[in-house]
């Protein structure tokens, strides 16, 4: 079978040779127009006057549009229609698009967009969590609360009680390929849109609304993205709609791509959080009661903030049984970029909180944090704070295996000995687990479709609703198809995701790409295979076997190509659709009860660090990760995903600092001021492996597990290792916020030593 083989990414050669085609690489028609937004220079206010005459007269400018010029809905929101494409009289964040310029070149459009003269009545802006709470500026009436047991009563009886608070910064997606789209007018008023998006159907929907037409008049095609990480789930809507509107108005193709600065100024980020906690526990460190209050800064429009904040609540337990828990979530509205989906979708923010609690308990009791974590691990049959029974818990096996492999106890002693001998350089080590729920929490999104063709020469063509953003989804799904027909994966070709081939797709998000689309493709392939078998052996089709590129019919055999040709000549259909919907999921997000997840993905990581107590400078010395991918569809791709996720997660928590000034201007809006991890930031020793006992208890595609988002949380061990190093400087608990930049670490060291 082709599945479980460590095959390279299907487009790896194209990537490294520069032949892989992204939206900006598609040959642009000679008469194409190029677009750019004119953006607000204030965070909150009313537009009193907007003089665009100089913009219209600028070299190369063909058209300039404001909100009232749009033919249809002025909305690019993925949720409640609160996000206008172009501002309508008011502005809500610094960088909000005010008008759209179409010019003969990209540079001319950008230059012209900066010539506008806009008069504002500037109004007070709400920029911070504290300001939003003071103004009661939020997206829901009051906070959302999930709870189990009686936290108040249990807290009153607890042996020990501590409390704390931490700040968690946001994160810029920093995909290598920025936001981009191109639209071409077709006959009859139809439009073809090429978009760098994780959600082709949403692009189709928003474009249709903007053009006042039906979705069947809009075709969206996505061959690949140069990274997405959630930032292309909804943030590409504005570009695609703009291109489609200009294409329809002018009859000319239209193209738009953000420069990096514009991209970072306009688009949403990961939600930054404040986490307050109060926890009661016994002498062994076992949690008796806990209260979390989560403050999510959501930005100016709703976007996907409600499900993001929900998932932060759903992962506030991580790997630990919390018998009496109350989790309170505030979804706060501010005049900043509208925060959006990001790898983990709120889960990382929830997990950081409980991992901070486990470390704080251990420090209070003078215990090894690993002992506290293990004392609180779930047992199968216990319920989460949202009343879902845990049925597949494996960390009680996986964590000890990682600790033994990576010599955790020996290294922890060595770290303590080092710290006793050294005053300036201090080391730290931490082991943190991951339990991450897999499924869209909006239940109806857990579905996928596929279209598979077998040609008469035995070659296979397939299409599905998932999008390829470098994660290797296409290769995995091709391996599924090849396994179904018993052929080599080279026989299978997957073409661009296309709304004209597979309709009503869900976003490639929530780590569901392989789970959903793999099963949909398998359903289609099984249908075709059964038709071929019934033709070859009508009386006993189950005795027909497909393996090694051949088809075995009793004592006879033929190549798969010969079998396909025979079926074609007998007028047997060699094309089929496939469909899959995730079973068992049922969730009431208002009550906070039910089964939001089909299963859990697990893993654990150990990180060792060193800090300079005089400067706060720090290094990750070593990382060891053991991750459960179930029965992996492709171990090479999955290990690559784990490696990248760890580095991205560590970057969020250590180097990637977003800074807004008191006017709401994002000051870290370019690579010169925003520090993503580079090659030198990865651990010198980096050991990543998949758990060899992995196998999904649920009937997923070949018993595999999702591996897109879960390993991102391994980066949490880097933050807690830094906290461990700071703790070695004194007796006070470090209270280290994130991102733990050198400045933040130095401040924490000084506080511990004071």
N, C-alpha and C positions, 0 to 999 in steps of 0.2 A: 504494500500500500504506500501511496505517496505521502499520506499524513504521517506525522511524527518524525519525518526526515529533516535534518538541519540544512535545508536548501537556502541558497542566497536569495536576497530580495530580487523580485522579478525585474526591477528596473535599475539594479545596482550599477550595471555597466553604463547605462544611460546617464545615471547621476554623476558618476565620476568622470565621464568623458564630456559632459555638458550637452549631451544630446536629448536629455529628458525635456519634454516640452511643457512649460507652465503657461499660464494665461498670457503673460507678457511676451512669451516666445512665439505665440501663434502669429503667423504672417498677417500684418495689419494691412487692410485694403488702402490703396493710395489716397482715397478720398475720406479716410477716417478722421473724425474729430476727437480731440483729447480734452478731458474734463478736469476741473479742479474746483474746490469749494472756497468761497470767501468765509472766513471764520470770525466768530465773536472775539472781541478783545477784553470783554468783561465777563465776570462769572454770573452776575444776576442783574437784570435791568429791563427797561422798556426801550424799544427802538423808536426814537422820535423822528428820525429822517435817515434815509439811505440814498446817497447820491452815487449812482452807478454809471454816470455818463462817461467818466474817464475810463472805466473798465470796458464799456462797450466800444470806445474809440481806440482801445489799445491794439497794437499790431497783432494780427492773426485771429482776433476774436470774431466769432460767427454768431454766437448767441449768449445771452445772459438771462438766467431765469431766477425769479423769486417765487415765493410760495403760491401767490395767486396765478402764476403762469402755468402751474401744473395741471395736466388734463384730468387727473383722477385723485385718488386719496393721497394726501400729504402725510404719509405714515410709513415708517419702516420698523415699527415695534414688533417683536416676536410674541407679545403677550396682549396688553390691554389698550393698544392704539394710543399710547401717550408719548410717542416719539416722532415728531414731525421730521420729514426729510430736510426741510428748510424752515427756519424759525418764522413764526407768525406773530410779529409784534412784540414778543418777549424773548429773552435769552435766559438760559438756565445753567450754563457752564461756559467757562472760557475755552473756546475751541469749537463751540457749536456751529454747524454750517448755517450761514445766513442766505447765501445765494450760490448759484451754480454757473460756472463759466465754461463755454465750449469754444475751443480755439483750434487752429490748424496744427499746433504742436503742444506737447506736454509742457515744455518750458514757457511757451507763450501763455498758456492757460494759468500756470502758477504765478507768473509775474503779474498778469492782469488782475488776478483775484486779490492781490495785495494793494491795489490802487483805490479801492472804495473809500468813500468818506461817510462814516456812520456816526450819527449823533445819538447818544444814549441818555436816558435817565437812570443813573446807576442806583441800584437798590441794595440793601444789606444782604450779603450772601451767607448761607449756612454751609460751612466747610468741614466742620469736625464732628465727631461723635458727641462731644459735650454740647456743642451748639445745637445739634439736632435734638438731643434729649431735652435741653432747656426750652426749645421752641415746640416740643412735641411734634416734630416733623418726621412723619413715618408713612409707610405704605399700607399699614393695616391699623385698625382701631385697637390700639393696645398691643401688648406682646403675645406671641404664640407660646403655649405651655404644653409640654409633654411630661407625663409623670407616671410613676409606678410606686406602689407602696405608700408609706406615710413618712416623708422625709423629715417633717418637723418633729414628730414623736421619736423617730429613730435617732435624730441628731441630739435630742435632749438626753438620751440614754447612752450616747457614745462615750467610749473610754477617753479618747483624745479628740480634739477639734482644732483645725487650723483653717485659715482662709488666705486668699491671695488674689492677685490680678495681674494680667499680662496684656501687652499690646502686640498684635500681629499685623505686620504690614501687608500691603497688597503685592501684586506682581504683574509686570508687563509680559505679555505672551512672547514677544520678540521672535516670532516665526521668521525664518530666513527669507521667505517670500512674503512681501507685504500684501496688504489687501489690494485686490485687482479684479477688474471685470471688463468684458467687452460685449457689446450687443450689435447685432446686424439686423436691419429691417428685412423682412421676407414678404412674399406676395400675400395679398389679402389682409394686410395689416398685422400679420404674425411677426414674431420676433424670436431670434435665436440668441441666447445669452450664454456666454462663457464666463464662469465665475469661480474664483478661488474660495469655495465654500464647503463647509461640512454638511450643509443642509440644502440640497438642490430644490426640494419641494417647497421649502419656505421661500427661497428666492423666486420660484415660479409663482407662488401665491402672492407675494408682495408686488411683483412686477405686474401681474394681472390686475390687482387692485389699482395700481398707479396708472395703468393704461385704460382703465374702465372696460376691461375685456374679460373673457373667460380664460381659465387656466389652460384649456386646450389650444389657445392661440400663442402660448408661451412655451418654448422648449429650452431647457437648461441642461448644459453639458459640463461635466467636470472630469477631466482626465486625472489630474493630480494636484495636490497642494504642496508647497514647500514648507510644511509645518502648519499646524492649526492650534492644537492644545486647548480647544474650546473657544479661542479667539475668532474663529471663523464659523461659529455656529449661528450667530445672529449679526455680527458686525459687518458682514459683507452685503447686507441688504441695501444700504444706502448707495453703494457704488453701482450695484446691478440695476437698481431702480433708476438712478440718474442716467446711466447709459441707455437703458431702454426708452426712457422718455425722450432723450435727445435724438435717438435713432428714429423714433416714430415721427417726431416733429420735423426733422430735417431730411429724412429719407437717406441719411448717410450713416455708416457704421460709427459707433462711439466707443471710446476706450477710456478707462480711468484707473489709475493706480496711485496710491498714496506714497509720497516720499516718507522716509522713516520718521522725520520730525512730525509731519502732519498725521501720520498713522498713530503715533504715541499721544498726540494732543487730542485727537478726535475719539479714538476707540476706547472701550471699557477695559478694565483690568480685573485681576482677582480681587474679591471683596476683602478689604482690611477689617479686622475684628478687634474688639476688646473682650477679654474673657475674665469674668469674676467667678470665684469659686469659694465654697465653704464645704468642708468635708469632715465627717466624723469617722473614726476608725479605732480598731482594737490594738492590743500590744503586738500582734503579728503583722500589723499593717493592713489587715483586711478592712475594706470599706464597709461601714455600717449605714451611713447616710451621706448623700451628696446633693449639693445645689449648684447648678451652673447658671450664670446669666451671660448670654451672648449678645453683643452689640455689633450688628453688621452695618457698615457704611455702604449703602447701595447706590449712591449717586442720584442723578436728577430724574431718571426714568426707571420704570420697573424692570424692563428687560426680563431676565430670568432669576431675579433676586429671590423670589419666594421659594422656588424649589431649591436654590442654592442654600438659602438659610435653613430650609427644612432638612437638607442632607447634613448640614453641620450639626443639627440636633440629633439626627439619626446615628451619627458617628461619635457622639459625645461619650459613648461607653467604650469604643474601640474593642479591646479583647477582654473586657472586664465585666463581671457580673455585679450590677449595682442594684441591690434588692429594694432600696428606698431612694428614689431619685426624682428630682424636679429639674427640668431643663427649660429655661425661659429665653426666648429669642426676640430681640427688638430689630426690626427691619427699617433702618433710618434713611430718610430722604435728605440728600445734600446737593449743593450746587457744584458738583464735580462730575467728571466723566461717569456715565452710567456703567457701574460694575457689571460684569457679565460672566459667562461660563469660563472656567479654567480647569485644566486637568485636576480631577478629584472633586470638583463641583461642590465645594463646601465641606466635603469630607475631611480634607487635611486640617481645616481650621478647628473642626470638632475634635479630631484626634489629638492635636497638639495640646488642647486643654487637659484632657485626661492623663496624657503622658506627663505633663507638668505636675499634675496632682500626685501621680505615683512617685515622682522624684522628690517632691516636697514631703510626702509622708516618710519616705526612706530617710531623708535628711533629719527630720524631726525625731525619728526613732533610732538613728545611728545604724541603719541597716543597709545592706547592699540593695540598690534599687531593683535588681533582678529578682531578689527574693520577694519583695513587695508585689511586683508584677505577677509572679507565678502564684502567689497566695490569692490573688484576685481573679485569676483566669476563669473563664466560663467553664461549666461542665455541660455536656449535652443534655438537653431537656430544660435548662433554665431559660428564662425569658429576658428579653432586652427591655429597656425603658419604654419602648413602643409596642411591647406585648407580643413580639414575634419570638417563637421558640427557636433556640439555636440547636441545630440538628447535625452539623457537620464540623464541629470544632476539632482542630488538629494541633493547635499551638502548644498543647501540653506535650506533644511529641516533637514538633519541629523546633521549638526553642531550645530544648536541651541538646538536640543534635547540632544546631548551630553553635551553641556555647562550647560544646566539646570540640567540634571541628576547628573553631577559631581560638581555642584555648583561653576562653574568657576569664576564668578564675586566675590563671597564671598571669595573664596580662594585667588584670586589675591590681594584683599585688605588686607587679613591676611598676605600674603607674604610681601607686602609693609610695613606693621606695624612691622613685625619681623625685616626686614632689617633696619628700622629706629632705632631699639633698640639694634641691635647687630653689632659690628664692625668686629668680626672674622668670625663667621658663617653667610653666606649669602644664602638666598633661591631664587629660580627662578621657574617660571611656564610658560608653553607654550602649546598652542593648535595648531596642524597642521593637515590639511586635506590631503587626498589621492585621486587622480583620476588616475587610471592605465589602460592603453589600453591592451586588451586581443586579442591575435592572434600572430602567427609567422609573422614577417614582411617580411620574404621570403615566398611569397604567396603560392607556391606549397607545402609547408610543412603542410598546414592546411588541412590534410586528415588523415583518420584512417580506419583500417579494424578490423574485429572480426570474430571469428568462434564459433558457439554455437551448442552443441549437447543436445538433450533430449533423455535420455535412456528409455527403455520400462518400467522401474520401477518408472518413474517419476522424477528421479534425473537429475540434469542439470549440464553440464560441459561447461565451456566457456574459451575462450582464446582471448586476444586482444593485440594490439601493445604497450600498455602502460607498464611501469615498476614500480614496487613497491619499494619505498625507505624509507618507514616508514610513508608516508603521508596519507595512507589509501585509495589509489586509488582502490585497489582490492575490498575492502569492499563496496565502493560507487558503483562500477560497478556491483557487485553482487546484491546490492539492486535494481539497475535498472532492472536487469534480473528478479529478484523475483517479482517485481511489474508488469512487462509485463505479467508474467504467473499467477499472483495472488497467489503465494506460499510464504512460509516462506523462509527467506534468508538462513537458514541452509540447504535448498535443493540444493543450488548452490555451486559449487566448481570451483574456478579459479586456473588454473595451471600456471606454469612458462611461462613467455613470451618467445616465441620460433619462430625463423625466418622460421622454417619449417611449421609452422601452419598459421601464418599471415605474409605475405611478405611486403617489402617496407614500413616499419614503420617510422614515424617521431620520433625524440627524445621526451622523456617525459620531456618537458620543456615548457617555455612560458606560464606556468599556464594552459596548454591546455589539461592535461591528462583526466580529467573527461568530459570536453566538447566534445572532439573528440571521445574518446573511449566509453564513455557512449552512445553517439548517434549511433555509429557503432554497439554496442551490442544491443541496442534497435531495430535497423533495422533488425538484424538477428532474434531476438526473435519474432518480429512482424510477420515475414515471417512464422516461424514455427507455431505460434499461429493461424494464418489465415489458414494454411493447416489443422490443427486439427479441427478448426471450420467448414471448408468446408466439411470435412469428416463426422462430427457429424450431421450437419444440412445443406446439400447441397443447399437447396432452400433459406435459410436465414441465412447465416453464421454470419452475424452481430448481430443476436439475441443470439449468444452463448457468455456467460460471464465467465470470469475467476476471481475468488476471494476467499479468505479464504482457499486456498488449494483445492478448488473444481471447477468443471466446470458445469455451469448451461445451460441446453439445453431445452428451453421451460419450461415445468413444471417438468422436470426430472433433477436430479443432480447426479454427480459422482465425485469421487476424481480425482485430476489431474493425479495421477498415473494410474488410470483406463482409463482415456482419452488417455494418452500416449500409454498404452498397446493396446487399441483398434485401434489407428492410426497405430501402428507398425504392428499389425496383418492384417491390410488392405493395407499394403505396401505403407504407406504414409511416405515420407521422413521427418525425425525428426532432420535434420541437415541443417544448413544454414550459409553462410557467410553474413556479413553486412558491409556496407561501408558508410562513411560520409565525406563530404567536407564542410568546412565553407563557407557560402554564403556571398555575398556583399563585401568581401575584394578585393581591387584593389589598387595597390600602385606602384608609380614610385619613387624609392629611390634616383635616381640621381636628379630629379627635386624637390623632396621633396613635392610631391602633390599626393592626392588621399585619399583612406580610408584604412589605414594599419590595423585598428582594427575593429573587429565585434561589440564590445561594450566596455564600461568602467566599472571597479569595483571601488567602493568608500568606504571611511571610514574616521574616524578622531580619534585623540588621544590627551589626555592631560597628560603631565608629570610634576611632581613636584620634585625638587631636592634641595640638600643643598651642599654647598662647604665650605671648610676650606681655608680661604684666606691666611693663613700662610704656607700651605703645598700644596694646590691644591687638596687634597683628597676630594672625593665627594661621594654622595650616591643618588640613585633614591629612593625617599620616597614613591611615589605613581604614579600609571599609571591607566588611565581610557581609554578604547578603545571601540568604537562603530563601527562595521564593517558591510558592506553590502555584504552578500553572496547570494543575491537573495533569491529564495525559496530553502533554503539549502537542499542538498541531505542527509546530516548527520550533524546536529548541533554540536554533541559532537566532531566529528573529525575536523570540521571547527573551533570551538573555540580553540581546541588544536593547530591547525595550526596558528591561530592569536597570541596566547600566545607565541609560539616558535619563530614566525617571529619577534614579537616586541623585544624579548630579543636578537635575533641575529642581528637585525638592530641597536639596542642600543649598542651592543658590537662592531660592525663595527665603530661606530661614537665616542666611548668613551674609549675603552680599547685595542682594537686589533691593535697594532702597528707593522707594518713590517719595519724592519731596514736592509738596505744593507750598507756594508762598501764601501770605495772608490775603492776597487778591484772588486766589484760586488758580494761579498759573502753575502748570506742571513744570518744575525746573529741571527734572531729570527726564528729558524728552529726546535723548539721543545716546548713542554708544559712548560718547565722551563723558557723559554724566551718570549713566545708568550701568551698573556693573553686573553683567551676566557672567556665570562661570566660564572660564576659558580652559584651554588644555592644561595649563599649569595648576589649575584649581582642583583637578581631579585627584583622588588619593594616589600616592605613590604605589601603594599596595592595594589592589582592588580585586577582591575575590567574589565572584558572582556565580551562583549555581542554582539550578532548579531542583526542587525536592523530588528525589527519585521515587518516593512512595505516592506521589501525587496522582489522584484520580477523582474526578467529580462524582459525588454520590447522586447528583441529579443527572437526568438524561440530556446533557448538552451535546454539542457536536463532537463526537468521538470522545466524550467524557473530558474534554478540555476545560480550562478556565480562562476567563478574561484576564488580560495582562497589560491593558493600556494605562489605567489610572492607579490600580492598587500599589504598584511599586513606588509611586511618587512619594508615598508616606514614609519610605525608608529614610528619606532625608531628615526626618525628625530626630533620628539618632545623632545626627551631626550637631543639632542645636543642643541636645541634652548632654552630649560629650563636652561641648564648650561650657555649658553650665557646670558640669562636674569639675572642669579645670578651674573655673572661677571659684567654686566652693572650696577648693584646696587653698585659697588665699586667706581664709578666715573661718569663723564659726557661724556666721550669719548665712541664711539661705540666699542664693544669688539674685533671685527675681529677675532673671535675664529676659529681656524682651526680644522680639524678632522684627526685622532681621538683625542678627547679632553681628553688626559691623564692628570694625576695630574701635570706633568711638563708643559704641554701646558696651562692648566688652570692657574697655578701660573704665568707663563709668561704673560698671558693676563691680569691678575689682576694687576700685576706690571705696565704694559703699561697703563692701564686705570687710575691708581692712580698717574702716573708720570706727 
